[in-house]
Structure formats: C-alpha cells, structure tokens
Amino acid sequence: MLLIVFGEGIKRVVVYGSFARGKAGEGSDVDVVVVDDELEPLDVEEYLNGFLFDVLLERGGLVSVFAVRETLFTNSPFLTNVRKKGREV
C-alpha cells in the first residue's frame, strides 16, 4: 500500500516494540517507523495515521507511526533499539 501511495521514496517500514518481539497482548499498540528520503515525514505520518485510524476504529487497536529520513534512522541514538530489534516489513 505504501509503495502505491508514496512510490519508491519509501526505503523501509520497520515494526518495533511488543509486536516485533512477538509479545503483543490484547490492547498492545503497533509501533511503526517509516524511512523515506523523498517525502516530508509529517506528510507520511499524517496520511498513515488517517488511514490506519479508520481501519483500526473498525477492528480496535492503536498504531504509532513515526516517519524519518534515512540518515536519522541510521544515526540516531534514539532509534538504536528500533534498528537492532525491529522487524522490517
């Protein structure tokens, strides 16, 4: 879906947190990082939050979307755990 909407600018999508570890329980949120070098991160976040809100409203649940540029994803200490333990989808 992301490639259809945003094209080839999406470098990767990484799920992290309890879902990536296989320890998600009822009420767990899904944490997602979208790495993109062509679009504004806020545009990506806004679109996905709007799209996912409608889907999850029907099914229940919460998704946290964080969009970043490749250089930030690669170099940010804040994202070290995401890089190490996240699962690319």
Phi and psi restraints in degrees (range 20) as a CNS / XPLOR table:
assign (resid 1 and name C) (resid 2 and name N)
       (resid 2 and name CA) (resid 2 and name C) 1.0 -61.2 20.0 2
assign (resid 2 and name N) (resid 2 and name CA)
       (resid 2 and name C) (resid 3 and name N) 1.0 -41.4 20.0 2
assign (resid 2 and name C) (resid 3 and name N)
       (resid 3 and name CA) (resid 3 and name C) 1.0 -65.7 20.0 2
assign (resid 3 and name N) (resid 3 and name CA)
       (resid 3 and name C) (resid 4 and name N) 1.0 -34.7 20.0 2
assign (resid 3 and name C) (resid 4 and name N)
       (resid 4 and name CA) (resid 4 and name C) 1.0 -65.8 20.0 2
assign (resid 4 and name N) (resid 4 and name CA)
       (resid 4 and name C) (resid 5 and name N) 1.0 -43.3 20.0 2
assign (resid 4 and name C) (resid 5 and name N)
       (resid 5 and name CA) (resid 5 and name C) 1.0 -78.3 20.0 2
assign (resid 5 and name N) (resid 5 and name CA)
       (resid 5 and name C) (resid 6 and name N) 1.0 -45.1 20.0 2
assign (resid 5 and name C) (resid 6 and name N)
       (resid 6 and name CA) (resid 6 and name C) 1.0 -105.9 20.0 2
assign (resid 6 and name N) (resid 6 and name CA)
       (resid 6 and name C) (resid 7 and name N) 1.0 -10.2 20.0 2
assign (resid 6 and name C) (resid 7 and name N)
       (resid 7 and name CA) (resid 7 and name C) 1.0 78.2 20.0 2
assign (resid 7 and name N) (resid 7 and name CA)
       (resid 7 and name C) (resid 8 and name N) 1.0 -157.7 20.0 2
assign (resid 7 and name C) (resid 8 and name N)
       (resid 8 and name CA) (resid 8 and name C) 1.0 -76.6 20.0 2
assign (resid 8 and name N) (resid 8 and name CA)
       (resid 8 and name C) (resid 9 and name N) 1.0 -1.7 20.0 2
assign (resid 8 and name C) (resid 9 and name N)
       (resid 9 and name CA) (resid 9 and name C) 1.0 -65.4 20.0 2
assign (resid 9 and name N) (resid 9 and name CA)
       (resid 9 and name C) (resid 10 and name N) 1.0 -25.1 20.0 2
assign (resid 9 and name C) (resid 10 and name N)
       (resid 10 and name CA) (resid 10 and name C) 1.0 -72.1 20.0 2
assign (resid 10 and name N) (resid 10 and name CA)
       (resid 10 and name C) (resid 11 and name N) 1.0 116.6 20.0 2
assign (resid 10 and name C) (resid 11 and name N)
       (resid 11 and name CA) (resid 11 and name C) 1.0 -83.6 20.0 2
assign (resid 11 and name N) (resid 11 and name CA)
       (resid 11 and name C) (resid 12 and name N) 1.0 -42.2 20.0 2
assign (resid 11 and name C) (resid 12 and name N)
       (resid 12 and name CA) (resid 12 and name C) 1.0 -165.3 20.0 2
assign (resid 12 and name N) (resid 12 and name CA)
       (resid 12 and name C) (resid 13 and name N) 1.0 159.2 20.0 2
assign (resid 12 and name C) (resid 13 and name N)
       (resid 13 and name CA) (resid 13 and name C) 1.0 -127.0 20.0 2
assign (resid 13 and name N) (resid 13 and name CA)
       (resid 13 and name C) (resid 14 and name N) 1.0 126.0 20.0 2
assign (resid 13 and name C) (resid 14 and name N)
       (resid 14 and name CA) (resid 14 and name C) 1.0 -122.7 20.0 2
assign (resid 14 and name N) (resid 14 and name CA)
       (resid 14 and name C) (resid 15 and name N) 1.0 126.9 20.0 2
assign (resid 14 and name C) (resid 15 and name N)
       (resid 15 and name CA) (resid 15 and name C) 1.0 -95.5 20.0 2
assign (resid 15 and name N) (resid 15 and name CA)
       (resid 15 and name C) (resid 16 and name N) 1.0 133.4 20.0 2
assign (resid 15 and name C) (resid 16 and name N)
       (resid 16 and name CA) (resid 16 and name C) 1.0 -135.5 20.0 2
assign (resid 16 and name N) (resid 16 and name CA)
       (resid 16 and name C) (resid 17 and name N) 1.0 175.5 20.0 2
assign (resid 16 and name C) (resid 17 and name N)
       (resid 17 and name CA) (resid 17 and name C) 1.0 87.6 20.0 2
assign (resid 17 and name N) (resid 17 and name CA)
       (resid 17 and name C) (resid 18 and name N) 1.0 -154.7 20.0 2
assign (resid 17 and name C) (resid 18 and name N)
       (resid 18 and name CA) (resid 18 and name C) 1.0 -62.3 20.0 2
assign (resid 18 and name N) (resid 18 and name CA)
       (resid 18 and name C) (resid 19 and name N) 1.0 -34.1 20.0 2
assign (resid 18 and name C) (resid 19 and name N)
       (resid 19 and name CA) (resid 19 and name C) 1.0 -66.8 20.0 2
assign (resid 19 and name N) (resid 19 and name CA)
       (resid 19 and name C) (resid 20 and name N) 1.0 -41.4 20.0 2
assign (resid 19 and name C) (resid 20 and name N)
       (resid 20 and name CA) (resid 20 and name C) 1.0 -66.3 20.0 2
assign (resid 20 and name N) (resid 20 and name CA)
       (resid 20 and name C) (resid 21 and name N) 1.0 -32.3 20.0 2
assign (resid 20 and name C) (resid 21 and name N)
       (resid 21 and name CA) (resid 21 and name C) 1.0 -83.2 20.0 2
assign (resid 21 and name N) (resid 21 and name CA)
       (resid 21 and name C) (resid 22 and name N) 1.0 -7.7 20.0 2
assign (resid 21 and name C) (resid 22 and name N)
       (resid 22 and name CA) (resid 22 and name C) 1.0 75.5 20.0 2
assign (resid 22 and name N) (resid 22 and name CA)
       (resid 22 and name C) (resid 23 and name N) 1.0 23.6 20.0 2
assign (resid 22 and name C) (resid 23 and name N)
       (resid 23 and name CA) (resid 23 and name C) 1.0 -119.8 20.0 2
assign (resid 23 and name N) (resid 23 and name CA)
       (resid 23 and name C) (resid 24 and name N) 1.0 22.0 20.0 2
assign (resid 23 and name C) (resid 24 and name N)
       (resid 24 and name CA) (resid 24 and name C) 1.0 -71.2 20.0 2
assign (resid 24 and name N) (resid 24 and name CA)
       (resid 24 and name C) (resid 25 and name N) 1.0 138.6 20.0 2
assign (resid 24 and name C) (resid 25 and name N)
       (resid 25 and name CA) (resid 25 and name C) 1.0 -118.0 20.0 2
assign (resid 25 and name N) (resid 25 and name CA)
       (resid 25 and name C) (resid 26 and name N) 1.0 -176.8 20.0 2
assign (resid 25 and name C) (resid 26 and name N)
       (resid 26 and name CA) (resid 26 and name C) 1.0 -61.3 20.0 2
assign (resid 26 and name N) (resid 26 and name CA)
       (resid 26 and name C) (resid 27 and name N) 1.0 129.9 20.0 2
assign (resid 26 and name C) (resid 27 and name N)
       (resid 27 and name CA) (resid 27 and name C) 1.0 89.6 20.0 2
assign (resid 27 and name N) (resid 27 and name CA)
       (resid 27 and name C) (resid 28 and name N) 1.0 -4.3 20.0 2
assign (resid 27 and name C) (resid 28 and name N)
       (resid 28 and name CA) (resid 28 and name C) 1.0 -68.7 20.0 2
assign (resid 28 and name N) (resid 28 and name CA)
       (resid 28 and name C) (resid 29 and name N) 1.0 142.8 20.0 2
assign (resid 28 and name C) (resid 29 and name N)
       (resid 29 and name CA) (resid 29 and name C) 1.0 -90.7 20.0 2
assign (resid 29 and name N) (resid 29 and name CA)
       (resid 29 and name C) (resid 30 and name N) 1.0 164.1 20.0 2
assign (resid 29 and name C) (resid 30 and name N)
       (resid 30 and name CA) (resid 30 and name C) 1.0 -105.9 20.0 2
assign (resid 30 and name N) (resid 30 and name CA)
       (resid 30 and name C) (resid 31 and name N) 1.0 122.0 20.0 2
assign (resid 30 and name C) (resid 31 and name N)
       (resid 31 and name CA) (resid 31 and name C) 1.0 -101.3 20.0 2
assign (resid 31 and name N) (resid 31 and name CA)
       (resid 31 and name C) (resid 32 and name N) 1.0 127.3 20.0 2
assign (resid 31 and name C) (resid 32 and name N)
       (resid 32 and name CA) (resid 32 and name C) 1.0 -133.0 20.0 2
assign (resid 32 and name N) (resid 32 and name CA)
       (resid 32 and name C) (resid 33 and name N) 1.0 135.1 20.0 2
assign (resid 32 and name C) (resid 33 and name N)
       (resid 33 and name CA) (resid 33 and name C) 1.0 -113.8 20.0 2
assign (resid 33 and name N) (resid 33 and name CA)
       (resid 33 and name C) (resid 34 and name N) 1.0 128.9 20.0 2
assign (resid 33 and name C) (resid 34 and name N)
       (resid 34 and name CA) (resid 34 and name C) 1.0 -108.6 20.0 2
assign (resid 34 and name N) (resid 34 and name CA)
       (resid 34 and name C) (resid 35 and name N) 1.0 123.3 20.0 2
assign (resid 34 and name C) (resid 35 and name N)
       (resid 35 and name CA) (resid 35 and name C) 1.0 -103.0 20.0 2
assign (resid 35 and name N) (resid 35 and name CA)
       (resid 35 and name C) (resid 36 and name N) 1.0 122.4 20.0 2
assign (resid 35 and name C) (resid 36 and name N)
       (resid 36 and name CA) (resid 36 and name C) 1.0 -148.2 20.0 2
assign (resid 36 and name N) (resid 36 and name CA)
       (resid 36 and name C) (resid 37 and name N) 1.0 133.3 20.0 2
assign (resid 36 and name C) (resid 37 and name N)
       (resid 37 and name CA) (resid 37 and name C) 1.0 -105.3 20.0 2
assign (resid 37 and name N) (resid 37 and name CA)
       (resid 37 and name C) (resid 38 and name N) 1.0 -4.8 20.0 2
assign (resid 37 and name C) (resid 38 and name N)
       (resid 38 and name CA) (resid 38 and name C) 1.0 -107.9 20.0 2
assign (resid 38 and name N) (resid 38 and name CA)
       (resid 38 and name C) (resid 39 and name N) 1.0 -32.1 20.0 2
assign (resid 38 and name C) (resid 39 and name N)
       (resid 39 and name CA) (resid 39 and name C) 1.0 -100.3 20.0 2
assign (resid 39 and name N) (resid 39 and name CA)
       (resid 39 and name C) (resid 40 and name N) 1.0 161.7 20.0 2
assign (resid 39 and name C) (resid 40 and name N)
       (resid 40 and name CA) (resid 40 and name C) 1.0 -73.1 20.0 2
assign (resid 40 and name N) (resid 40 and name CA)
       (resid 40 and name C) (resid 41 and name N) 1.0 128.3 20.0 2
assign (resid 40 and name C) (resid 41 and name N)
       (resid 41 and name CA) (resid 41 and name C) 1.0 -52.4 20.0 2
assign (resid 41 and name N) (resid 41 and name CA)
       (resid 41 and name C) (resid 42 and name N) 1.0 -38.9 20.0 2
assign (resid 41 and name C) (resid 42 and name N)
       (resid 42 and name CA) (resid 42 and name C) 1.0 -66.0 20.0 2
assign (resid 42 and name N) (resid 42 and name CA)
       (resid 42 and name C) (resid 43 and name N) 1.0 -32.4 20.0 2
assign (resid 42 and name C) (resid 43 and name N)
       (resid 43 and name CA) (resid 43 and name C) 1.0 -65.3 20.0 2
assign (resid 43 and name N) (resid 43 and name CA)
       (resid 43 and name C) (resid 44 and name N) 1.0 -42.4 20.0 2
assign (resid 43 and name C) (resid 44 and name N)
       (resid 44 and name CA) (resid 44 and name C) 1.0 -63.5 20.0 2
assign (resid 44 and name N) (resid 44 and name CA)
       (resid 44 and name C) (resid 45 and name N) 1.0 -48.3 20.0 2
assign (resid 44 and name C) (resid 45 and name N)
       (resid 45 and name CA) (resid 45 and name C) 1.0 -60.5 20.0 2
assign (resid 45 and name N) (resid 45 and name CA)
       (resid 45 and name C) (resid 46 and name N) 1.0 -44.8 20.0 2
assign (resid 45 and name C) (resid 46 and name N)
       (resid 46 and name CA) (resid 46 and name C) 1.0 -61.6 20.0 2
assign (resid 46 and name N) (resid 46 and name CA)
       (resid 46 and name C) (resid 47 and name N) 1.0 -46.2 20.0 2
assign (resid 46 and name C) (resid 47 and name N)
       (resid 47 and name CA) (resid 47 and name C) 1.0 -62.0 20.0 2
assign (resid 47 and name N) (resid 47 and name CA)
       (resid 47 and name C) (resid 48 and name N) 1.0 -50.4 20.0 2
assign (resid 47 and name C) (resid 48 and name N)
       (resid 48 and name CA) (resid 48 and name C) 1.0 -66.0 20.0 2
assign (resid 48 and name N) (resid 48 and name CA)
       (resid 48 and name C) (resid 49 and name N) 1.0 -40.1 20.0 2
assign (resid 48 and name C) (resid 49 and name N)
       (resid 49 and name CA) (resid 49 and name C) 1.0 -62.3 20.0 2
assign (resid 49 and name N) (resid 49 and name CA)
       (resid 49 and name C) (resid 50 and name N) 1.0 -39.9 20.0 2
assign (resid 49 and name C) (resid 50 and name N)
       (resid 50 and name CA) (resid 50 and name C) 1.0 -66.3 20.0 2
assign (resid 50 and name N) (resid 50 and name CA)
       (resid 50 and name C) (resid 51 and name N) 1.0 -45.5 20.0 2
assign (resid 50 and name C) (resid 51 and name N)
       (resid 51 and name CA) (resid 51 and name C) 1.0 -64.2 20.0 2
assign (resid 51 and name N) (resid 51 and name CA)
       (resid 51 and name C) (resid 52 and name N) 1.0 -48.9 20.0 2
assign (resid 51 and name C) (resid 52 and name N)
       (resid 52 and name CA) (resid 52 and name C) 1.0 -69.2 20.0 2
assign (resid 52 and name N) (resid 52 and name CA)
       (resid 52 and name C) (resid 53 and name N) 1.0 -31.2 20.0 2
assign (resid 52 and name C) (resid 53 and name N)
       (resid 53 and name CA) (resid 53 and name C) 1.0 -57.9 20.0 2
assign (resid 53 and name N) (resid 53 and name CA)
       (resid 53 and name C) (resid 54 and name N) 1.0 -46.1 20.0 2
assign (resid 53 and name C) (resid 54 and name N)
       (resid 54 and name CA) (resid 54 and name C) 1.0 -63.7 20.0 2
assign (resid 54 and name N) (resid 54 and name CA)
       (resid 54 and name C) (resid 55 and name N) 1.0 -43.2 20.0 2
assign (resid 54 and name C) (resid 55 and name N)
       (resid 55 and name CA) (resid 55 and name C) 1.0 -65.6 20.0 2
assign (resid 55 and name N) (resid 55 and name CA)
       (resid 55 and name C) (resid 56 and name N) 1.0 -47.4 20.0 2
assign (resid 55 and name C) (resid 56 and name N)
       (resid 56 and name CA) (resid 56 and name C) 1.0 -74.3 20.0 2
assign (resid 56 and name N) (resid 56 and name CA)
       (resid 56 and name C) (resid 57 and name N) 1.0 -23.3 20.0 2
assign (resid 56 and name C) (resid 57 and name N)
       (resid 57 and name CA) (resid 57 and name C) 1.0 -61.3 20.0 2
assign (resid 57 and name N) (resid 57 and name CA)
       (resid 57 and name C) (resid 58 and name N) 1.0 -36.6 20.0 2
assign (resid 57 and name C) (resid 58 and name N)
       (resid 58 and name CA) (resid 58 and name C) 1.0 -73.7 20.0 2
assign (resid 58 and name N) (resid 58 and name CA)
       (resid 58 and name C) (resid 59 and name N) 1.0 -37.0 20.0 2
assign (resid 58 and name C) (resid 59 and name N)
       (resid 59 and name CA) (resid 59 and name C) 1.0 -103.8 20.0 2
assign (resid 59 and name N) (resid 59 and name CA)
       (resid 59 and name C) (resid 60 and name N) 1.0 -14.7 20.0 2
assign (resid 59 and name C) (resid 60 and name N)
       (resid 60 and name CA) (resid 60 and name C) 1.0 85.6 20.0 2
assign (resid 60 and name N) (resid 60 and name CA)
       (resid 60 and name C) (resid 61 and name N) 1.0 150.3 20.0 2
assign (resid 60 and name C) (resid 61 and name N)
       (resid 61 and name CA) (resid 61 and name C) 1.0 120.9 20.0 2
assign (resid 61 and name N) (resid 61 and name CA)
       (resid 61 and name C) (resid 62 and name N) 1.0 173.4 20.0 2
assign (resid 61 and name C) (resid 62 and name N)
       (resid 62 and name CA) (resid 62 and name C) 1.0 -141.4 20.0 2
assign (resid 62 and name N) (resid 62 and name CA)
       (resid 62 and name C) (resid 63 and name N) 1.0 138.9 20.0 2
assign (resid 62 and name C) (resid 63 and name N)
       (resid 63 and name CA) (resid 63 and name C) 1.0 -123.9 20.0 2
assign (resid 63 and name N) (resid 63 and name CA)
       (resid 63 and name C) (resid 64 and name N) 1.0 131.8 20.0 2
assign (resid 63 and name C) (resid 64 and name N)
       (resid 64 and name CA) (resid 64 and name C) 1.0 -105.4 20.0 2
assign (resid 64 and name N) (resid 64 and name CA)
       (resid 64 and name C) (resid 65 and name N) 1.0 118.0 20.0 2
assign (resid 64 and name C) (resid 65 and name N)
       (resid 65 and name CA) (resid 65 and name C) 1.0 -109.8 20.0 2
assign (resid 65 and name N) (resid 65 and name CA)
       (resid 65 and name C) (resid 66 and name N) 1.0 131.1 20.0 2
assign (resid 65 and name C) (resid 66 and name N)
       (resid 66 and name CA) (resid 66 and name C) 1.0 -131.3 20.0 2
assign (resid 66 and name N) (resid 66 and name CA)
       (resid 66 and name C) (resid 67 and name N) 1.0 117.7 20.0 2
assign (resid 66 and name C) (resid 67 and name N)
       (resid 67 and name CA) (resid 67 and name C) 1.0 -105.9 20.0 2
assign (resid 67 and name N) (resid 67 and name CA)
       (resid 67 and name C) (resid 68 and name N) 1.0 136.7 20.0 2
assign (resid 67 and name C) (resid 68 and name N)
       (resid 68 and name CA) (resid 68 and name C) 1.0 -141.9 20.0 2
assign (resid 68 and name N) (resid 68 and name CA)
       (resid 68 and name C) (resid 69 and name N) 1.0 161.5 20.0 2
assign (resid 68 and name C) (resid 69 and name N)
       (resid 69 and name CA) (resid 69 and name C) 1.0 -79.1 20.0 2
assign (resid 69 and name N) (resid 69 and name CA)
       (resid 69 and name C) (resid 70 and name N) 1.0 156.7 20.0 2
assign (resid 69 and name C) (resid 70 and name N)
       (resid 70 and name CA) (resid 70 and name C) 1.0 -56.0 20.0 2
assign (resid 70 and name N) (resid 70 and name CA)
       (resid 70 and name C) (resid 71 and name N) 1.0 -43.0 20.0 2
assign (resid 70 and name C) (resid 71 and name N)
       (resid 71 and name CA) (resid 71 and name C) 1.0 -63.3 20.0 2
assign (resid 71 and name N) (resid 71 and name CA)
       (resid 71 and name C) (resid 72 and name N) 1.0 -38.5 20.0 2
assign (resid 71 and name C) (resid 72 and name N)
       (resid 72 and name CA) (resid 72 and name C) 1.0 -68.7 20.0 2
assign (resid 72 and name N) (resid 72 and name CA)
       (resid 72 and name C) (resid 73 and name N) 1.0 -42.8 20.0 2
assign (resid 72 and name C) (resid 73 and name N)
       (resid 73 and name CA) (resid 73 and name C) 1.0 -60.4 20.0 2
assign (resid 73 and name N) (resid 73 and name CA)
       (resid 73 and name C) (resid 74 and name N) 1.0 -41.7 20.0 2
assign (resid 73 and name C) (resid 74 and name N)
       (resid 74 and name CA) (resid 74 and name C) 1.0 -73.4 20.0 2
assign (resid 74 and name N) (resid 74 and name CA)
       (resid 74 and name C) (resid 75 and name N) 1.0 -34.6 20.0 2
assign (resid 74 and name C) (resid 75 and name N)
       (resid 75 and name CA) (resid 75 and name C) 1.0 -108.9 20.0 2
assign (resid 75 and name N) (resid 75 and name CA)
       (resid 75 and name C) (resid 76 and name N) 1.0 -13.2 20.0 2
assign (resid 75 and name C) (resid 76 and name N)
       (resid 76 and name CA) (resid 76 and name C) 1.0 -75.7 20.0 2
assign (resid 76 and name N) (resid 76 and name CA)
       (resid 76 and name C) (resid 77 and name N) 1.0 125.5 20.0 2
assign (resid 76 and name C) (resid 77 and name N)
       (resid 77 and name CA) (resid 77 and name C) 1.0 -60.7 20.0 2
assign (resid 77 and name N) (resid 77 and name CA)
       (resid 77 and name C) (resid 78 and name N) 1.0 -31.4 20.0 2
assign (resid 77 and name C) (resid 78 and name N)
       (resid 78 and name CA) (resid 78 and name C) 1.0 -59.8 20.0 2
assign (resid 78 and name N) (resid 78 and name CA)
       (resid 78 and name C) (resid 79 and name N) 1.0 -31.9 20.0 2
assign (resid 78 and name C) (resid 79 and name N)
       (resid 79 and name CA) (resid 79 and name C) 1.0 -98.5 20.0 2
assign (resid 79 and name N) (resid 79 and name CA)
       (resid 79 and name C) (resid 80 and name N) 1.0 8.2 20.0 2
assign (resid 79 and name C) (resid 80 and name N)
       (resid 80 and name CA) (resid 80 and name C) 1.0 -55.4 20.0 2
assign (resid 80 and name N) (resid 80 and name CA)
       (resid 80 and name C) (resid 81 and name N) 1.0 -48.5 20.0 2
assign (resid 80 and name C) (resid 81 and name N)
       (resid 81 and name CA) (resid 81 and name C) 1.0 -64.0 20.0 2
assign (resid 81 and name N) (resid 81 and name CA)
       (resid 81 and name C) (resid 82 and name N) 1.0 -36.6 20.0 2
assign (resid 81 and name C) (resid 82 and name N)
       (resid 82 and name CA) (resid 82 and name C) 1.0 -64.4 20.0 2
assign (resid 82 and name N) (resid 82 and name CA)
       (resid 82 and name C) (resid 83 and name N) 1.0 -43.4 20.0 2
assign (resid 82 and name C) (resid 83 and name N)
       (resid 83 and name CA) (resid 83 and name C) 1.0 -63.3 20.0 2
assign (resid 83 and name N) (resid 83 and name CA)
       (resid 83 and name C) (resid 84 and name N) 1.0 -40.5 20.0 2
assign (resid 83 and name C) (resid 84 and name N)
       (resid 84 and name CA) (resid 84 and name C) 1.0 -78.1 20.0 2
assign (resid 84 and name N) (resid 84 and name CA)
       (resid 84 and name C) (resid 85 and name N) 1.0 -41.4 20.0 2
assign (resid 84 and name C) (resid 85 and name N)
       (resid 85 and name CA) (resid 85 and name C) 1.0 -113.8 20.0 2
assign (resid 85 and name N) (resid 85 and name CA)
       (resid 85 and name C) (resid 86 and name N) 1.0 -6.4 20.0 2
assign (resid 85 and name C) (resid 86 and name N)
       (resid 86 and name CA) (resid 86 and name C) 1.0 -73.5 20.0 2
assign (resid 86 and name N) (resid 86 and name CA)
       (resid 86 and name C) (resid 87 and name N) 1.0 162.7 20.0 2
assign (resid 86 and name C) (resid 87 and name N)
       (resid 87 and name CA) (resid 87 and name C) 1.0 -116.9 20.0 2
assign (resid 87 and name N) (resid 87 and name CA)
       (resid 87 and name C) (resid 88 and name N) 1.0 120.2 20.0 2
assign (resid 87 and name C) (resid 88 and name N)
       (resid 88 and name CA) (resid 88 and name C) 1.0 -74.5 20.0 2
assign (resid 88 and name N) (resid 88 and name CA)
       (resid 88 and name C) (resid 89 and name N) 1.0 133.1 20.0 2
